């Protein structure tokens, strides 16, 4: 038996009947990039199919299960790193005072085979010093899988301060990469992240544009330092955020891969994108941390289905401080369940062929590229930050998202809906607040926010 294929006109008639004669157009809404999200996508609406898979697997796995270990005591960090690697992680990113010198960093990595488990850094503007420490700890092994993750632009944008001109920080990062490129051919050097725009409340297009503009600045600096464009591009990891809006998040990852194709070709080397997706912190709640487990699972799903090469999930208590062993274990096991029980990564680019997701991916890529071109016309990412032209646009996007939560158009489980009157706290370790070292450069910062914070403040005041 065959069934008739309904046309968009057939669907419209039935939809209007269900809407009690309200127009179908009432179902269309605009996102923070002013892109229209429609209620129906179909071949008849002119959607062009696209395919944006990750280029290869990660040592037999669909993606690299990466963990973030934050700490200041080398012994404690070492125990956490070994526990994560033995518990299923494939790589780690380190943050904290252990990056200050090669001795504490080497102690934190005691027992870690750097030829098997990649180790990355999250050191902000102190990235070159941390990179040198990691190079010493690797003892010159040419097969060491180091990820220096140099990203001075994001650090400057978040704090609004730097000890020297940002151009000098870029040059220092590029020179550090060029110096270690020969000794460590398996290393990656730069993290061209757009997450700072996301965490400040920016739109998807703004985050994609920030990542693209960041990568352009890093590659140009690397070429000036003596690296080839291909070396610089292959040594660049793209950083992106994923949150509980999993359709948009996975489309964002795919859109970044499309943008990179065009950007890398513009530099004369069509290298495949390497994308590290980290879970959003602006989506986390502090008063009731347990619903964060749902949000983090959705974020991990989005990163995996969207085709990220590596996925990093925060502990569910991260809004209150550094996660403890239990929270980090939950973050790690969430990915293991997605990977080994749900088999999320068994299909390359499973979103391909979905009319909605293909169209959404293309529209986000176009919005990100248009914003990137605007930043380049404004003098590049450094001048755009210093000249205070990016920050107001991010602020407007943040206000749009905050308004949706305030008027009920968007909801957060445990924060604006299904609120637990007596939430159970989760332990977290206090995070030291280090004052940024200024005096050399300044901009209006893209300060991280949490959308739950004002609602939690109102709940606390009752």
LOROTOR-141810 format. One line per 2 residues: number of its first residue (from 1); their letters; for each residue x, y, z of C-alpha. Coordinates in steps of 0.2 Angstrom, whole numbers, padded with zeros to 4 digits. Layout:
BEGIN
NUM	a	X:Y:Z | ...
//
This chain:
BEGIN
1	xx	0000:0000:0000 | 0006:0017:-0004
3	xx	0002:0033:0005 | 0000:0050:-0003
5	xx	0014:0062:0000 | 0007:0078:0008
7	xx	0012:0095:0001 | 0016:0110:0012
9	xx	-0001:0117:0008 | -0009:0101:0015
11	xx	0001:0103:0031 | -0003:0121:0032
13	xx	-0022:0118:0032 | -0021:0105:0045
15	xx	-0009:0116:0056 | -0020:0131:0055
17	xx	-0035:0120:0060 | -0025:0114:0075
19	xx	-0020:0132:0079 | -0039:0137:0079
21	xx	-0036:0148:0064 | -0021:0157:0070
23	xx	-0009:0160:0056 | 0005:0147:0054
25	xx	0017:0162:0054 | 0014:0163:0073
27	xx	0025:0148:0075 | 0040:0156:0067
29	xx	0052:0164:0080 | 0068:0174:0078
31	xx	0084:0169:0087 | 0097:0180:0094
33	xx	0105:0181:0077 | 0088:0187:0070
35	xx	0087:0171:0060 | 0070:0164:0057
37	xx	0066:0146:0064 | 0051:0140:0055
39	xx	0039:0126:0060 | 0041:0116:0044
41	xx	0056:0111:0033 | 0055:0100:0018
43	xx	0062:0097:0001 | 0049:0108:-0006
45	xx	0055:0123:0004 | 0072:0122:-0005
47	xx	0084:0115:0008 | 0101:0110:0001
49	xx	0108:0094:0008 | 0126:0095:0016
51	xx	0138:0083:0024 | 0150:0089:0037
53	xx	0157:0074:0046 | 0173:0074:0058
55	xx	0188:0068:0047 | 0192:0053:0057
57	xx	0190:0043:0073 | 0200:0045:0088
59	xx	0210:0030:0091 | 0196:0018:0087
61	xx	0183:0029:0095 | 0171:0041:0087
63	xx	0177:0056:0097 | 0191:0060:0109
65	xx	0183:0059:0127 | 0193:0074:0135
67	xx	0192:0079:0153 | 0196:0096:0162
69	xx	0207:0094:0178 | 0209:0110:0188
71	xx	0220:0111:0203 | 0235:0119:0211
73	xx	0243:0104:0220 | 0253:0093:0209
75	xx	0249:0077:0219 | 0231:0080:0219
77	xx	0230:0084:0200 | 0241:0069:0196
79	xx	0228:0058:0206 | 0214:0066:0196
81	xx	0222:0064:0179 | 0226:0046:0182
83	xx	0209:0042:0188 | 0201:0050:0173
85	xx	0213:0041:0161 | 0210:0024:0169
87	xx	0192:0028:0170 | 0190:0030:0151
89	xx	0196:0047:0146 | 0208:0048:0131
91	xx	0215:0065:0135 | 0215:0079:0148
93	xx	0216:0098:0149 | 0225:0105:0164
95	xx	0221:0122:0172 | 0228:0129:0188
97	xx	0244:0133:0197 | 0252:0117:0192
99	xx	0255:0125:0175 | 0267:0138:0183
101	xx	0283:0129:0180 | 0290:0112:0173
103	xx	0293:0104:0190 | 0275:0105:0197
105	xx	0268:0101:0179 | 0280:0086:0178
107	xx	0274:0080:0195 | 0256:0082:0190
109	xx	0259:0071:0174 | 0269:0058:0183
111	xx	0264:0041:0176 | 0255:0048:0161
113	xx	0262:0042:0144 | 0261:0057:0133
115	xx	0263:0047:0118 | 0246:0039:0121
117	xx	0236:0052:0131 | 0236:0069:0124
119	xx	0238:0083:0137 | 0232:0101:0134
121	xx	0234:0117:0144 | 0222:0131:0149
123	xx	0233:0145:0155 | 0226:0161:0148
125	xx	0239:0174:0144 | 0252:0164:0153
127	xx	0250:0151:0139 | 0268:0153:0132
129	xx	0276:0150:0149 | 0265:0135:0152
131	xx	0269:0128:0135 | 0287:0129:0138
133	xx	0284:0120:0155 | 0275:0106:0145
135	xx	0288:0105:0132 | 0301:0102:0146
137	xx	0290:0089:0155 | 0288:0080:0138
139	xx	0307:0077:0138 | 0308:0080:0119
141	xx	0298:0064:0114 | 0294:0067:0096
143	xx	0278:0056:0098 | 0272:0066:0113
145	xx	0254:0072:0109 | 0254:0089:0117
147	xx	0241:0102:0115 | 0248:0119:0120
149	xx	0231:0128:0117 | 0238:0145:0116
151	xx	0223:0157:0115 | 0228:0175:0121
153	xx	0214:0183:0112 | 0200:0174:0123
155	xx	0210:0177:0139 | 0211:0196:0135
157	xx	0193:0197:0130 | 0187:0189:0146
159	xx	0197:0199:0158 | 0199:0215:0148
161	xx	0217:0217:0154 | 0234:0212:0148
163	xx	0252:0215:0154 | 0257:0220:0136
165	xx	0249:0224:0120 | 0238:0210:0113
167	xx	0248:0210:0097 | 0264:0206:0108
169	xx	0255:0192:0116 | 0250:0185:0099
171	xx	0268:0186:0093 | 0274:0178:0109
173	xx	0262:0164:0107 | 0267:0162:0089
175	xx	0285:0162:0092 | 0283:0149:0106
177	xx	0273:0138:0094 | 0287:0140:0080
179	xx	0300:0135:0093 | 0292:0119:0098
181	xx	0285:0114:0081 | 0301:0104:0076
183	xx	0303:0095:0092 | 0285:0090:0094
185	xx	0278:0086:0077 | 0262:0078:0084
187	xx	0258:0094:0094 | 0244:0106:0091
189	xx	0248:0124:0096 | 0233:0136:0096
191	xx	0216:0135:0102 | 0205:0147:0092
193	xx	0190:0148:0103 | 0174:0157:0102
195	xx	0168:0152:0119 | 0171:0168:0127
197	xx	0158:0176:0116 | 0146:0162:0121
199	xx	0149:0163:0140 | 0146:0182:0139
201	xx	0129:0179:0132 | 0133:0180:0114
203	xx	0123:0172:0100 | 0128:0157:0090
205	xx	0134:0168:0075 | 0144:0179:0086
207	xx	0153:0164:0094 | 0156:0157:0077
209	xx	0163:0173:0071 | 0174:0175:0086
211	xx	0182:0158:0083 | 0185:0162:0065
213	xx	0192:0179:0068 | 0203:0172:0083
215	xx	0210:0158:0071 | 0214:0171:0058
217	xx	0224:0182:0070 | 0233:0167:0077
219	xx	0237:0160:0059 | 0244:0177:0053
221	xx	0255:0178:0069 | 0261:0161:0066
223	xx	0266:0164:0048 | 0275:0180:0053
225	xx	0284:0170:0066 | 0291:0158:0052
227	xx	0278:0144:0052 | 0270:0140:0035
229	xx	0251:0143:0033 | 0249:0124:0033
231	xx	0259:0121:0049 | 0249:0135:0058
233	xx	0232:0128:0051 | 0236:0110:0056
235	xx	0242:0116:0073 | 0225:0125:0077
237	xx	0211:0118:0086 | 0194:0127:0086
239	xx	0185:0129:0102 | 0166:0130:0103
241	xx	0153:0128:0116 | 0138:0116:0117
243	xx	0123:0118:0128 | 0106:0110:0132
245	xx	0099:0117:0116 | 0106:0102:0107
247	xx	0099:0105:0089 | 0107:0122:0089
249	xx	0123:0116:0097 | 0125:0102:0085
251	xx	0121:0113:0070 | 0134:0125:0077
253	xx	0148:0112:0077 | 0144:0108:0059
255	xx	0143:0126:0054 | 0160:0129:0061
257	xx	0167:0115:0050 | 0159:0123:0035
259	xx	0167:0140:0039 | 0184:0132:0042
261	xx	0184:0125:0025 | 0182:0142:0017
263	xx	0194:0150:0030 | 0208:0137:0028
265	xx	0207:0138:0009 | 0209:0157:0010
267	xx	0226:0154:0018 | 0230:0142:0004
269	xx	0229:0126:0013 | 0213:0116:0014
271	xx	0216:0107:0030 | 0202:0098:0040
273	xx	0195:0106:0055 | 0199:0100:0072
275	xx	0185:0105:0084 | 0185:0104:0103
277	xx	0168:0106:0110 | 0166:0111:0129
279	xx	0150:0112:0139 | 0143:0129:0142
281	xx	0144:0136:0159 | 0131:0150:0156
283	xx	0118:0136:0156 | 0123:0129:0173
285	xx	0113:0132:0189 | 0121:0134:0206
287	xx	0107:0133:0219 | 0101:0116:0212
289	xx	0115:0108:0203 | 0107:0091:0200
291	xx	0097:0096:0184 | 0114:0101:0177
293	xx	0117:0083:0174 | 0103:0083:0161
295	xx	0110:0099:0153 | 0127:0092:0152
297	xx	0120:0076:0144 | 0112:0086:0131
299	xx	0128:0096:0128 | 0138:0080:0126
301	xx	0125:0073:0114 | 0126:0088:0104
303	xx	0145:0088:0103 | 0145:0070:0098
305	xx	0132:0071:0085 | 0138:0087:0078
307	xx	0155:0079:0074 | 0166:0087:0087
309	xx	0183:0079:0087 | 0184:0081:0106
311	xx	0171:0084:0119 | 0174:0091:0136
313	xx	0160:0091:0149 | 0161:0101:0166
315	xx	0156:0093:0182 | 0138:0096:0187
317	xx	0143:0107:0202 | 0155:0118:0191
319	xx	0144:0134:0194 | 0149:0133:0213
321	xx	0168:0130:0211 | 0180:0116:0205
323	xx	0171:0099:0204 | 0176:0085:0216
325	xx	0180:0068:0211 | 0162:0062:0210
327	xx	0156:0076:0199 | 0171:0073:0187
329	xx	0167:0055:0187 | 0149:0059:0182
331	xx	0155:0070:0168 | 0167:0056:0162
333	xx	0154:0043:0163 | 0141:0053:0154
335	xx	0152:0053:0139 | 0155:0034:0141
337	xx	0137:0030:0141 | 0134:0041:0125
339	xx	0149:0033:0117 | 0148:0015:0122
341	xx	0130:0011:0127 | 0120:0024:0116
343	xx	0132:0022:0101 | 0130:0040:0097
345	xx	0145:0040:0086 | 0143:0025:0075
347	xx	0136:0035:0061 | 0146:0049:0052
349	xx	0136:0065:0053 | 0119:0058:0058
351	xx	0112:0075:0056 | 0115:0075:0037
353	xx	0099:0073:0027 | 0088:0082:0041
355	xx	0080:0096:0031 | 0079:0107:0047
357	xx	0097:0103:0053 | 0104:0105:0036
359	xx	0096:0122:0034 | 0100:0128:0051
361	xx	0118:0123:0049 | 0119:0133:0033
363	xx	0110:0148:0040 | 0121:0148:0056
365	xx	0137:0147:0045 | 0131:0161:0034
367	xx	0127:0172:0050 | 0144:0167:0058
369	xx	0153:0171:0041 | 0144:0188:0039
371	xx	0149:0193:0057 | 0167:0187:0054
373	xx	0168:0198:0039 | 0162:0213:0049
375	xx	0175:0210:0062 | 0189:0209:0049
377	xx	0182:0225:0041 | 0183:0233:0058
379	xx	0202:0229:0059 | 0202:0211:0065
381	xx	0198:0204:0082 | 0211:0214:0092
383	xx	0205:0231:0085 | 0187:0226:0087
385	xx	0189:0221:0105 | 0200:0236:0109
387	xx	0188:0248:0100 | 0173:0241:0109
389	xx	0163:0236:0094 | 0160:0217:0098
391	xx	0155:0220:0116 | 0139:0230:0112
393	xx	0133:0217:0099 | 0136:0203:0112
395	xx	0126:0213:0125 | 0111:0215:0114
397	xx	0111:0196:0110 | 0112:0192:0129
399	xx	0097:0204:0132 | 0087:0194:0119
401	xx	0091:0178:0128 | 0088:0185:0145
403	xx	0071:0192:0140 | 0066:0175:0133
405	xx	0069:0167:0150 | 0060:0182:0159
407	xx	0044:0182:0149 | 0043:0163:0149
409	xx	0047:0160:0130 | 0062:0150:0136
411	xx	0063:0139:0152 | 0077:0131:0163
413	xx	0073:0115:0172 | 0075:0118:0191
415	xx	0077:0137:0188 | 0062:0144:0180
417	xx	0052:0128:0180 | 0050:0113:0191
419	xx	0059:0122:0205 | 0064:0111:0220
421	xx	0060:0121:0235 | 0073:0112:0245
423	xx	0087:0107:0233 | 0101:0096:0239
425	xx	0118:0104:0238 | 0133:0096:0229
427	xx	0151:0098:0236 | 0163:0109:0226
429	xx	0181:0115:0229 | 0183:0134:0230
431	xx	0191:0142:0215 | 0204:0155:0218
433	xx	0201:0171:0210 | 0217:0178:0203
435	xx	0218:0197:0198 | 0223:0199:0180
437	xx	0239:0207:0177 | 0236:0223:0167
439	xx	0245:0239:0162 | 0249:0234:0144
441	xx	0232:0234:0136 | 0214:0235:0140
443	xx	0196:0233:0133 | 0179:0231:0140
445	xx	0178:0213:0145 | 0166:0200:0139
447	xx	0162:0195:0157 | 0155:0177:0159
449	xx	0137:0176:0165 | 0125:0163:0171
451	xx	0107:0164:0165 | 0101:0156:0181
453	xx	0110:0169:0193 | 0096:0182:0194
455	xx	0082:0169:0197 | 0093:0161:0210
457	xx	0095:0178:0218 | 0076:0180:0219
459	xx	0074:0163:0226 | 0086:0166:0239
461	xx	0078:0182:0244 | 0061:0174:0247
//
